[in-house]
Amino acid sequence: MDEDYIFREFGVTDEQLDAMAGEYEDGTWDGPVTKPRRGRPRQFDEDNSIVTFRLTRSDIDKLDRLANSHHRTRSEYLRDAVSQLLANV
């Protein structure tokens, strides 16, 4: 992970993470300590379902190039696109 990814995903800089780790390690941390959860972190506050559909190989290739050009995964790009579409409904 690079510093830009950490900041985009977690909203903190590498220096802030180091400072928080130092506080935790020396016993001065006053933030929450929660029990670790197995699996991927939740992305939404509500339950979600898997949606599958078929695309042609050429459309998938175009989609992947488009997602990569925005530094997103295919799933992230599709979720964002669907959210934007549904925001206008």
C-alpha positions in Angstrom: 0.0 0.0 0.0 1.3 3.4 -0.8 0.6 6.6 1.2 -2.1 7.9 -1.3 -4.0 4.6 -1.0 -3.9 4.7 2.8 -5.2 8.3 2.8 -7.9 7.6 0.2 -9.2 4.5 2.0 -8.7 5.5 5.7 -8.5 9.3 5.7 -5.2 9.3 7.6 -1.6 10.0 6.6 1.3 7.6 7.2 2.6 9.9 9.9 -0.8 9.9 11.7 -0.8 6.1 11.6 2.7 6.0 13.1 1.7 8.5 15.8 -1.4 6.4 16.7 0.6 3.2 16.8 3.1 4.9 19.1 0.3 5.9 21.5 -1.1 2.4 21.4 2.2 0.8 22.1 3.2 3.1 25.0 -0.3 2.9 26.6 -1.5 6.4 26.0 -4.0 5.6 23.3 -7.4 6.9 24.2 -9.2 5.8 21.0 -11.5 2.8 20.7 -10.1 -0.7 20.7 -12.5 -3.2 19.1 -12.4 -6.9 18.6 -11.0 -7.8 15.2 -13.6 -9.2 12.7 -12.9 -12.0 10.2 -13.4 -11.4 6.5 -13.6 -8.3 4.5 -14.6 -5.0 6.1 -18.2 -3.9 5.5 -18.6 -1.4 2.8 -22.2 -0.4 3.5 -24.4 0.2 6.6 -27.1 -2.1 5.3 -27.2 -5.6 4.0 -26.2 -6.1 0.4 -26.6 -8.9 -2.2 -24.5 -10.1 -5.0 -25.7 -9.2 -8.5 -24.3 -11.1 -11.5 -24.8 -10.6 -15.2 -23.1 -11.4 -18.5 -21.1 -9.1 -20.7 -19.2 -9.8 -23.9 -15.4 -10.2 -23.5 -14.8 -7.0 -25.4 -17.1 -5.0 -23.1 -15.4 -6.5 -20.1 -12.0 -5.5 -21.5 -13.3 -2.0 -22.1 -14.8 -1.8 -18.6 -11.5 -3.0 -17.0 -9.5 -0.4 -19.0 -11.9 2.3 -17.9 -11.8 1.2 -14.2 -8.0 1.0 -14.3 -7.7 4.4 -15.7 -9.6 5.7 -12.6 -7.5 3.6 -10.3 -10.5 1.5 -9.3 -11.4 -2.2 -9.4 -14.1 -3.4 -11.8 -16.5 -3.9 -8.8 -15.7 -0.4 -7.4 -16.3 1.2 -10.7 -19.6 -0.6 -11.4 -20.9 0.1 -7.8 -20.1 3.8 -8.3 -21.7 3.8 -11.8 -24.9 2.1 -10.5 -25.0 4.5 -7.5 -24.8 7.5 -9.8 -27.5 6.1 -12.1 -29.9 5.3 -9.2 -29.3 8.7 -7.5 -31.3 10.2 -10.4 -34.3 7.9 -9.9 
